[in-house]
Amino acid sequence: MTRALGSFTVACVQVNAGNDLDANVAAAGDLIRRARDAGAALIVLPENVSMMANGPKEIRDKAMREREHTALAAFRDLAANVGAWLLIGSLSVKLDEDPDGPVANRSFLVDDVGSIVARYDKIHMFDVDLAGGESYRESKNYRPGAAAVVAPTPFGKIGLTVCYDLRFPHLYRMLAQDGAGILTVPSAFTKVTGEAHWHVLLRARAIETGAYVVAPAQTGTHPGGRKTFGHSLVVAPWGEVVADGGLEPGIVTAVIDPAKSAEARAMVPSLGHDRPFALAPASPRAKVREVN
């Protein structure tokens, strides 16, 4: 018989990271300790938590190999010191096979003794042109990942994603169908896209999968004038927002009850209702009628 998992507290850490790694790690560390004092057993950090670099050169110059990454070492020590599981939202990691090429945007799941349990490289690259002149080309700086990751933990299976992955629902469906009852979305969502889409996309991913969605976020203005949306969220499996971090750096906590995921999936068991289908070809007789 499988033992039922009990409820536990999760914390989202919300930061306004700049381009000083030591200062960023120190600020996040203070919030990690606050989160643990608040009872969090799982603490999640945003994308680029140790560095919001200003431009391609700074991204590559300040990236480090995993075995030499000072932020990774510091966060592993913190996890062990506070005795909590820690999701390091993402760090820029130089690749051993191509140290002068694009870097990985890598998320790390660390257990409560500081061991790395899982790694995930962001799959989908944020290559967009927004209104007002904002333009991003992550693919010029980062090598996309190629593997989805589900990690077994004492809290149940956790599916790892990062930021722009949020717009690709098939990834979350795959993670949920592999048993993930918690989906993490560490992010640095832009202010423009966050105001329009952040809440609705996160709620949709929770509803579609019957999973908790935990999304820690960057907030405020960063080097180069980039603005992020904040509003770190925890969304329950039925789609209700149970915690919202607002706009200021800090922490937000929520109680996760794994039974809620099972309940939602039992009521709407859509994860088991996939059917094969194909796009029907257009009829050769079909004509488009002009509308005057």
KESEMAR-313657 format. One record per residue (C-alpha): residue in one letter; x, y, z. Coordinates in steps of 0.001 Angstrom, whole numbers. Layout:
% KESEMAR-313657
{res = a; x = X; y = Y; z = Z}
...
% end
This chain:
% KESEMAR-313657
{res = m; x = 0; y = 0; z = 0}
{res = t; x = 1317; y = 3485; z = -875}
{res = r; x = 1568; y = 5797; z = 2098}
{res = a; x = -476; y = 8979; z = 1697}
{res = l; x = 1648; y = 12101; z = 1558}
{res = g; x = 961; y = 14714; z = 4205}
{res = s; x = 513; y = 18456; z = 3846}
{res = f; x = 3550; y = 20737; z = 3984}
{res = t; x = 4445; y = 24394; z = 3536}
{res = v; x = 6070; y = 25718; z = 371}
{res = a; x = 7625; y = 29188; z = 49}
{res = c; x = 8264; y = 31301; z = -3036}
{res = v; x = 11206; y = 33669; z = -2724}
{res = q; x = 10737; y = 36871; z = -4753}
{res = v; x = 13818; y = 38962; z = -5516}
{res = n; x = 14997; y = 41959; z = -7505}
{res = a; x = 18352; y = 40623; z = -8688}
{res = g; x = 20992; y = 42865; z = -10220}
{res = n; x = 24350; y = 41994; z = -11773}
{res = d; x = 26324; y = 41591; z = -8509}
{res = l; x = 26331; y = 37863; z = -7793}
{res = d; x = 27455; y = 38094; z = -4171}
{res = a; x = 24809; y = 40697; z = -3332}
{res = n; x = 22103; y = 38667; z = -5075}
{res = v; x = 23024; y = 35459; z = -3243}
{res = a; x = 23122; y = 37287; z = 84}
{res = a; x = 19681; y = 38831; z = -491}
{res = a; x = 18177; y = 35504; z = -1529}
{res = g; x = 19861; y = 33819; z = 1425}
{res = d; x = 18186; y = 36157; z = 3893}
{res = l; x = 14809; y = 35337; z = 2364}
{res = i; x = 15534; y = 31597; z = 2394}
{res = r; x = 16154; y = 31806; z = 6147}
{res = r; x = 12924; y = 33759; z = 6607}
{res = a; x = 11047; y = 31142; z = 4625}
{res = r; x = 12442; y = 28339; z = 6750}
{res = d; x = 11556; y = 30239; z = 9924}
{res = a; x = 8009; y = 30473; z = 8533}
{res = g; x = 7879; y = 26683; z = 8374}
{res = a; x = 8636; y = 26053; z = 4701}
{res = a; x = 9973; y = 22582; z = 3951}
{res = l; x = 10316; y = 23345; z = 213}
{res = i; x = 11666; y = 26756; z = -811}
{res = v; x = 11677; y = 27834; z = -4452}
{res = l; x = 13760; y = 30614; z = -6021}
{res = p; x = 13212; y = 32524; z = -9297}
{res = e; x = 14917; y = 32242; z = -12657}
{res = n; x = 18334; y = 33952; z = -12809}
{res = v; x = 18276; y = 34261; z = -9019}
{res = s; x = 22012; y = 34943; z = -8768}
{res = m; x = 22371; y = 37248; z = -11778}
{res = m; x = 20184; y = 39426; z = -13976}
{res = a; x = 22956; y = 40236; z = -16396}
{res = n; x = 22890; y = 43235; z = -18720}
{res = g; x = 23430; y = 41962; z = -22243}
{res = p; x = 24982; y = 38928; z = -23967}
{res = k; x = 28594; y = 39689; z = -23044}
{res = e; x = 27845; y = 39939; z = -19333}
{res = i; x = 25725; y = 36759; z = -19440}
{res = r; x = 28622; y = 34740; z = -20839}
{res = d; x = 31388; y = 36485; z = -18907}
{res = k; x = 29678; y = 35904; z = -15555}
{res = a; x = 28447; y = 32364; z = -16207}
{res = m; x = 30441; y = 29590; z = -14493}
{res = r; x = 30940; y = 25878; z = -14896}
{res = e; x = 28692; y = 23899; z = -12583}
{res = r; x = 31544; y = 22503; z = -10470}
{res = e; x = 32946; y = 26030; z = -9979}
{res = h; x = 29684; y = 27942; z = -9595}
{res = t; x = 29898; y = 29980; z = -6404}
{res = a; x = 26152; y = 30628; z = -6280}
{res = l; x = 25378; y = 26922; z = -6589}
{res = a; x = 27811; y = 26115; z = -3769}
{res = a; x = 26338; y = 28859; z = -1567}
{res = f; x = 22748; y = 27713; z = -2110}
{res = r; x = 23661; y = 24075; z = -1463}
{res = d; x = 25254; y = 25106; z = 1828}
{res = l; x = 22148; y = 27145; z = 2699}
{res = a; x = 19846; y = 24196; z = 2046}
{res = a; x = 21905; y = 22047; z = 4392}
{res = n; x = 22187; y = 24772; z = 7024}
{res = v; x = 18456; y = 25488; z = 7204}
{res = g; x = 17418; y = 21876; z = 6640}
{res = a; x = 14977; y = 22506; z = 3777}
{res = w; x = 14652; y = 21403; z = 173}
{res = l; x = 15596; y = 24184; z = -2233}
{res = l; x = 14742; y = 24727; z = -5876}
{res = i; x = 17382; y = 27037; z = -7355}
{res = g; x = 15220; y = 28572; z = -10077}
{res = s; x = 18058; y = 28888; z = -12572}
{res = l; x = 21727; y = 29774; z = -12897}
{res = s; x = 23763; y = 30508; z = -16025}
{res = v; x = 26104; y = 27536; z = -16399}
{res = k; x = 29019; y = 27210; z = -18824}
{res = l; x = 29040; y = 23877; z = -20624}
{res = d; x = 32147; y = 21715; z = -20348}
{res = e; x = 31858; y = 20609; z = -23970}
{res = d; x = 31664; y = 24221; z = -25250}
{res = p; x = 32870; y = 26679; z = -22560}
{res = d; x = 33027; y = 29590; z = -25007}
{res = g; x = 29628; y = 28927; z = -26561}
{res = p; x = 26050; y = 29425; z = -25381}
{res = v; x = 25422; y = 28630; z = -21727}
{res = a; x = 22697; y = 26578; z = -20059}
{res = n; x = 19842; y = 28207; z = -18139}
{res = r; x = 19822; y = 25456; z = -15504}
{res = s; x = 17485; y = 24777; z = -12603}
{res = f; x = 18713; y = 22691; z = -9653}
{res = l; x = 16669; y = 20797; z = -7075}
{res = v; x = 18662; y = 20425; z = -3854}
{res = d; x = 17672; y = 18313; z = -853}
{res = d; x = 17856; y = 19236; z = 2827}
{res = v; x = 21450; y = 18053; z = 3195}
{res = g; x = 22674; y = 20038; z = 184}
{res = s; x = 22821; y = 17267; z = -2430}
{res = i; x = 21718; y = 17940; z = -6004}
{res = v; x = 18708; y = 15714; z = -6687}
{res = a; x = 17805; y = 16933; z = -10202}
{res = r; x = 18911; y = 19316; z = -12936}
{res = y; x = 16787; y = 20827; z = -15679}
{res = d; x = 17932; y = 22985; z = -18601}
{res = k; x = 15271; y = 25404; z = -19869}
{res = i; x = 13888; y = 24014; z = -23112}
{res = h; x = 12042; y = 26930; z = -24704}
{res = m; x = 13942; y = 30095; z = -25596}
{res = f; x = 12337; y = 33525; z = -25175}
{res = d; x = 12872; y = 35019; z = -28650}
{res = v; x = 10258; y = 37763; z = -28902}
{res = d; x = 9662; y = 41372; z = -29928}
{res = l; x = 7234; y = 43185; z = -27657}
{res = a; x = 5357; y = 46438; z = -28087}
{res = g; x = 7362; y = 49457; z = -26995}
{res = g; x = 10655; y = 48213; z = -28426}
{res = e; x = 11444; y = 45414; z = -25955}
{res = s; x = 13263; y = 42601; z = -27740}
{res = y; x = 14743; y = 39369; z = -26380}
{res = r; x = 16818; y = 36656; z = -28082}
{res = e; x = 17622; y = 34014; z = -25479}
{res = s; x = 18711; y = 31586; z = -28179}
{res = k; x = 21749; y = 33771; z = -28872}
{res = n; x = 23019; y = 33290; z = -25331}
{res = y; x = 21597; y = 29990; z = -24112}
{res = r; x = 21631; y = 26437; z = -25384}
{res = p; x = 18106; y = 25003; z = -25056}
{res = g; x = 17606; y = 21871; z = -23036}
{res = a; x = 16274; y = 18702; z = -24623}
{res = a; x = 14804; y = 16684; z = -21738}
{res = a; x = 11792; y = 17069; z = -19461}
{res = v; x = 12522; y = 16294; z = -15800}
{res = v; x = 10354; y = 14809; z = -13057}
{res = a; x = 12072; y = 14400; z = -9687}
{res = p; x = 10893; y = 12089; z = -6879}
{res = t; x = 10915; y = 13840; z = -3488}
{res = p; x = 9371; y = 13355; z = -26}
{res = f; x = 6662; y = 15783; z = -1191}
{res = g; x = 5738; y = 13669; z = -4204}
{res = k; x = 6981; y = 13975; z = -7761}
{res = i; x = 7994; y = 17491; z = -8866}
{res = g; x = 8079; y = 18543; z = -12520}
{res = l; x = 10697; y = 21174; z = -13356}
{res = t; x = 10204; y = 23988; z = -15888}
{res = v; x = 11481; y = 27566; z = -16306}
{res = c; x = 9648; y = 30771; z = -17290}
{res = y; x = 8895; y = 30777; z = -21055}
{res = d; x = 8203; y = 27028; z = -20864}
{res = l; x = 4884; y = 28158; z = -19366}
{res = r; x = 3521; y = 28853; z = -22855}
{res = f; x = 3937; y = 25226; z = -23970}
{res = p; x = 1159; y = 23226; z = -22268}
{res = h; x = 2185; y = 19867; z = -23748}
{res = l; x = 5311; y = 19952; z = -21553}
{res = y; x = 3207; y = 20250; z = -18399}
{res = r; x = 845; y = 17526; z = -19560}
{res = m; x = 3802; y = 15176; z = -20027}
{res = l; x = 5146; y = 15989; z = -16551}
{res = a; x = 1730; y = 15417; z = -14966}
{res = q; x = 1183; y = 12171; z = -16838}
{res = d; x = 4518; y = 11002; z = -15432}
{res = g; x = 3116; y = 11564; z = -11947}
{res = a; x = 4148; y = 15115; z = -11064}
{res = g; x = 1694; y = 16621; z = -8577}
{res = i; x = 3764; y = 19807; z = -8196}
{res = l; x = 4997; y = 21854; z = -11160}
{res = t; x = 7617; y = 24556; z = -10617}
{res = v; x = 7873; y = 27618; z = -12877}
{res = p; x = 10718; y = 29861; z = -11648}
{res = s; x = 10515; y = 32981; z = -13766}
{res = a; x = 11676; y = 36437; z = -14738}
{res = f; x = 8486; y = 37330; z = -16621}
{res = t; x = 8509; y = 40758; z = -18224}
{res = k; x = 6192; y = 43404; z = -16829}
{res = v; x = 4338; y = 43672; z = -20155}
{res = t; x = 3681; y = 39953; z = -20623}
{res = g; x = 3141; y = 39402; z = -16912}
{res = e; x = 346; y = 41946; z = -16688}
{res = a; x = -1375; y = 40325; z = -19655}
{res = h; x = -778; y = 36613; z = -19189}
{res = w; x = 971; y = 35512; z = -15959}
{res = h; x = -2009; y = 34688; z = -13753}
{res = v; x = -4155; y = 33149; z = -16466}
{res = l; x = -1389; y = 30914; z = -17850}
{res = l; x = -377; y = 29602; z = -14437}
{res = r; x = -3997; y = 28919; z = -13502}
{res = a; x = -4523; y = 27166; z = -16837}
{res = r; x = -1506; y = 24879; z = -16312}
{res = a; x = -2826; y = 23928; z = -12859}
{res = i; x = -6352; y = 23249; z = -14144}
{res = e; x = -5150; y = 21248; z = -17158}
{res = t; x = -2909; y = 18996; z = -15073}
{res = g; x = -4651; y = 18839; z = -11695}
{res = a; x = -1333; y = 19801; z = -10127}
{res = y; x = -90; y = 22506; z = -7795}
{res = v; x = 1848; y = 25157; z = -9730}
{res = v; x = 4548; y = 26971; z = -7772}
{res = a; x = 6009; y = 29992; z = -9570}
{res = p; x = 8603; y = 32208; z = -7826}
{res = a; x = 9403; y = 35385; z = -9743}
{res = q; x = 11792; y = 38254; z = -10219}
{res = t; x = 10317; y = 41706; z = -9626}
{res = g; x = 11114; y = 45360; z = -10320}
{res = t; x = 13712; y = 47061; z = -12524}
{res = h; x = 17008; y = 45358; z = -13348}
{res = p; x = 20300; y = 46375; z = -15053}
{res = g; x = 19700; y = 47734; z = -18533}
{res = g; x = 16187; y = 48856; z = -17586}
{res = r; x = 14513; y = 45462; z = -17876}
{res = k; x = 11325; y = 45295; z = -15801}
{res = t; x = 9869; y = 42100; z = -14356}
{res = f; x = 6353; y = 41483; z = -13111}
{res = g; x = 6721; y = 39894; z = -9678}
{res = h; x = 3551; y = 38244; z = -8316}
{res = s; x = 5114; y = 34942; z = -7291}
{res = l; x = 2176; y = 32539; z = -7259}
{res = v; x = 1066; y = 29250; z = -5792}
{res = v; x = -1941; y = 27856; z = -7651}
{res = a; x = -3963; y = 24887; z = -6371}
{res = p; x = -4996; y = 21973; z = -8629}
{res = w; x = -8545; y = 23302; z = -9104}
{res = g; x = -7118; y = 26592; z = -10380}
{res = e; x = -7501; y = 28908; z = -7395}
{res = v; x = -4595; y = 31215; z = -6488}
{res = v; x = -3677; y = 30408; z = -2887}
{res = a; x = -694; y = 32792; z = -2576}
{res = d; x = 411; y = 35912; z = -4481}
{res = g; x = 3686; y = 37686; z = -3715}
{res = g; x = 2652; y = 41086; z = -5075}
{res = l; x = 5310; y = 43475; z = -6349}
{res = e; x = 7906; y = 43742; z = -3581}
{res = p; x = 10836; y = 41409; z = -2835}
{res = g; x = 10026; y = 38996; z = -32}
{res = i; x = 8491; y = 35595; z = 568}
{res = v; x = 5030; y = 34124; z = 242}
{res = t; x = 3991; y = 30770; z = 1686}
{res = a; x = 1191; y = 28286; z = 1124}
{res = v; x = 194; y = 24883; z = 2435}
{res = i; x = 268; y = 22140; z = -181}
{res = d; x = -2030; y = 19172; z = 361}
{res = p; x = -1170; y = 16389; z = -2134}
{res = a; x = -4659; y = 14948; z = -1664}
{res = k; x = -6052; y = 17995; z = -3500}
{res = s; x = -4247; y = 16932; z = -6667}
{res = a; x = -5712; y = 13440; z = -6453}
{res = e; x = -9177; y = 14921; z = -5867}
{res = a; x = -8953; y = 17249; z = -8878}
{res = r; x = -7716; y = 14463; z = -11139}
{res = a; x = -10498; y = 12155; z = -9964}
{res = m; x = -13182; y = 14752; z = -10697}
{res = v; x = -11817; y = 15606; z = -14156}
{res = p; x = -9592; y = 12692; z = -15236}
{res = s; x = -8522; y = 14347; z = -18500}
{res = l; x = -4891; y = 13195; z = -18167}
{res = g; x = -6139; y = 9742; z = -19118}
{res = h; x = -8415; y = 10854; z = -21941}
{res = d; x = -5898; y = 11509; z = -24727}
{res = r; x = -6962; y = 10259; z = -28137}
{res = p; x = -5010; y = 10165; z = -31387}
{res = f; x = -6068; y = 12639; z = -34015}
{res = a; x = -4770; y = 14300; z = -37151}
{res = l; x = -5397; y = 17633; z = -38795}
{res = a; x = -8025; y = 17131; z = -41482}
{res = p; x = -6932; y = 18271; z = -44934}
{res = a; x = -8819; y = 21148; z = -46457}
{res = s; x = -11475; y = 20129; z = -48937}
{res = p; x = -10428; y = 20895; z = -52528}
{res = r; x = -13947; y = 22244; z = -53085}
{res = a; x = -13780; y = 24591; z = -50121}
{res = k; x = -13843; y = 28238; z = -51033}
{res = v; x = -13380; y = 31221; z = -48777}
{res = r; x = -16276; y = 33589; z = -49159}
{res = e; x = -15288; y = 37212; z = -49097}
{res = v; x = -17022; y = 39320; z = -46504}
{res = n; x = -17819; y = 42864; z = -47582}
% end
